């Protein structure tokens, strides 16, 4: 009995190993597709569907649906799916679909000798990425991270959009914990890199600003060890200190910038956006873009996707919708920029909670309230449990635990002919307030 049991186990393991395709084999199939799909609600016809698994979902359950809707292949981790007679030749079985996605993306990236620019930092990653893309597209075929796909899933998806025509890939990298950036670098293998700044965000994962710096430094370390190029704002002491700490012997190829002249852009308010534009100028000049084209690209850039996006309403309100993310650093920066905004209209702040601040959350929300007091901004609406608790110490502003409570008060509906800044973490869904304004 024991002998046959052992044999059955061996055969089972052998069968699984034999059933799994290698990355090169999967890559050959991938090249026959139109790209990657991960959601059956928007299947790309002819694509490779990847059955990702999460805490509350299992993509394996939707693999056959994906094939029904037009996917060419489905990458799954459930061996039982291969028994389906209708789709057995379209089912690709692997042990771990997420790891396979990452390995496939890295294998695909290795097929090209091209420029890959990695961008990370506490604030300004997406704006800087978009500005650099606008500049470089005057001369090169560029792909970039779309939206906020900057994590362990998004980075591979971006890399798999590289084609033989792509000359430069701009990859945004986010991080919630230590080693995230290092892991993303192993997948993307960047040749150039930028850290926009070091601030206070994701303190739940990093603990302190020093922890944030250590996490971001993983990009410098990768580029140091792979003869890469780093763009560094020479006036940012955090960054210059950080690069020296990981590269005291100057193995890195450093491109220093910070004194560049940037054009006026009516949509990009605040000094922090000027720094973002300076980065784009420096990168553009490095890659031999004409100064006139750089100026044109930066002057005409208009932010979208709730990242300092300007929205005008029928009630003659001009809204700066900066509701995709929020942390103490970005919140303070945009508050100062909004205060300095020249306008004859009344100014309103509508702020939602900042998430992932851990034990520092109450302290950081209280600090924002003191910052508002210092800036003498009086028309303020606060939304969320954290701001509500912090507000108990000042009681100067309208404060609501929920958006629903704010809407029910009809305070929003009374605001007309004003400049309004709306900011909060993505999970607060602050954009839902815009129709009331």
JONORUR-V997208 format. One record per residue. RES is the residue in one small letter. SS is DSSP state (helix for helix, strand for strand, loop for the rest). Layout:
[[RES/SS] [RES/SS]]
This chain:
[[x/loop] [x/helix] [x/helix] [x/helix] [x/helix] [x/helix] [x/helix] [x/helix] [x/helix] [x/helix] [x/helix] [x/helix] [x/helix] [x/helix] [x/helix] [x/helix] [x/helix] [x/helix] [x/helix] [x/loop] [x/loop] [x/loop] [x/helix] [x/helix] [x/helix] [x/helix] [x/helix] [x/helix] [x/helix] [x/helix] [x/loop] [x/loop] [x/loop] [x/loop] [x/loop] [x/strand] [x/strand] [x/loop] [x/loop] [x/helix] [x/helix] [x/helix] [x/loop] [x/loop] [x/loop] [x/loop] [x/loop] [x/strand] [x/strand] [x/strand] [x/loop] [x/loop] [x/strand] [x/loop] [x/loop] [x/loop] [x/loop] [x/strand] [x/helix] [x/helix] [x/helix] [x/helix] [x/helix] [x/helix] [x/helix] [x/helix] [x/helix] [x/helix] [x/loop] [x/loop] [x/loop] [x/loop] [x/strand] [x/strand] [x/strand] [x/strand] [x/loop] [x/loop] [x/helix] [x/helix] [x/helix] [x/helix] [x/helix] [x/loop] [x/loop] [x/loop] [x/loop] [x/loop] [x/loop] [x/loop] [x/strand] [x/strand] [x/strand] [x/loop] [x/loop] [x/loop] [x/helix] [x/helix] [x/helix] [x/helix] [x/helix] [x/helix] [x/helix] [x/helix] [x/helix] [x/helix] [x/helix] [x/helix] [x/helix] [x/helix] [x/loop] [x/loop] [x/loop] [x/loop] [x/strand] [x/strand] [x/strand] [x/strand] [x/strand] [x/strand] [x/loop] [x/loop] [x/loop] [x/loop] [x/helix] [x/helix] [x/helix] [x/helix] [x/helix] [x/helix] [x/helix] [x/helix] [x/helix] [x/helix] [x/helix] [x/helix] [x/loop] [x/loop] [x/loop] [x/loop] [x/loop] [x/strand] [x/strand] [x/strand] [x/loop] [x/loop] [x/loop] [x/loop] [x/loop] [x/loop] [x/loop] [x/loop] [x/loop] [x/helix] [x/helix] [x/helix] [x/helix] [x/helix] [x/helix] [x/loop] [x/loop] [x/loop] [x/loop] [x/loop] [x/loop] [x/loop] [x/loop] [x/strand] [x/strand] [x/strand] [x/strand] [x/strand] [x/loop] [x/loop] [x/loop] [x/loop] [x/loop] [x/loop] [x/loop] [x/helix] [x/helix] [x/helix] [x/helix] [x/helix] [x/helix] [x/helix] [x/helix] [x/helix] [x/loop] [x/loop] [x/loop] [x/strand] [x/strand] [x/strand] [x/strand] [x/loop] [x/loop] [x/loop] [x/loop] [x/loop] [x/loop] [x/loop] [x/helix] [x/helix] [x/helix] [x/helix] [x/loop] [x/loop] [x/helix] [x/helix] [x/helix] [x/helix] [x/helix] [x/helix] [x/helix] [x/helix] [x/helix] [x/helix] [x/helix] [x/helix] [x/helix] [x/helix] [x/helix] [x/helix] [x/helix] [x/loop] [x/loop] [x/loop] [x/strand] [x/strand] [x/strand] [x/strand] [x/strand] [x/loop] [x/loop] [x/loop] [x/helix] [x/helix] [x/helix] [x/helix] [x/helix] [x/helix] [x/helix] [x/helix] [x/helix] [x/helix] [x/loop] [x/loop] [x/loop] [x/loop] [x/loop] [x/loop] [x/strand] [x/strand] [x/strand] [x/strand] [x/strand] [x/loop] [x/loop] [x/loop] [x/loop] [x/loop] [x/loop] [x/loop] [x/loop] [x/loop] [x/loop] [x/loop] [x/loop] [x/loop] [x/helix] [x/helix] [x/helix] [x/helix] [x/helix] [x/helix] [x/helix] [x/helix] [x/helix] [x/helix] [x/helix] [x/helix] [x/helix] [x/helix] [x/helix] [x/helix] [x/loop] [x/loop] [x/loop] [x/loop] [x/helix] [x/helix] [x/helix] [x/helix] [x/helix] [x/helix] [x/helix] [x/helix] [x/helix] [x/helix] [x/loop] [x/loop] [x/loop] [x/loop] [x/loop] [x/loop] [x/loop] [x/loop] [x/strand] [x/strand] [x/strand] [x/strand] [x/loop] [x/loop] [x/loop] [x/loop] [x/loop] [x/strand] [x/strand] [x/strand] [x/strand] [x/strand] [x/loop] [x/loop] [x/loop] [x/loop] [x/loop] [x/helix] [x/helix] [x/helix] [x/helix] [x/helix] [x/helix] [x/helix] [x/helix] [x/helix] [x/helix] [x/helix] [x/helix] [x/helix] [x/loop] [x/loop] [x/loop] [x/loop] [x/loop] [x/strand] [x/strand] [x/strand] [x/strand] [x/strand] [x/strand] [x/strand] [x/loop] [x/loop] [x/loop] [x/loop] [x/loop] [x/helix] [x/helix] [x/helix] [x/helix] [x/helix] [x/helix] [x/helix] [x/helix] [x/helix] [x/helix] [x/helix] [x/helix] [x/helix] [x/helix] [x/helix] [x/helix] [x/helix] [x/loop] [x/loop] [x/loop] [x/loop] [x/loop] [x/strand] [x/strand] [x/strand] [x/strand] [x/loop] [x/helix] [x/helix] [x/helix] [x/helix] [x/helix] [x/helix] [x/helix] [x/loop] [x/loop] [x/loop] [x/loop] [x/loop] [x/loop] [x/strand] [x/strand] [x/strand] [x/loop] [x/loop] [x/helix] [x/helix] [x/helix] [x/helix] [x/helix] [x/helix] [x/loop] [x/loop] [x/loop] [x/helix] [x/helix] [x/helix] [x/loop] [x/loop] [x/loop] [x/strand] [x/strand] [x/strand] [x/strand] [x/strand] [x/strand] [x/loop] [x/loop] [x/helix] [x/helix] [x/helix] [x/loop] [x/helix] [x/helix] [x/helix] [x/helix] [x/helix] [x/helix] [x/helix] [x/loop]]
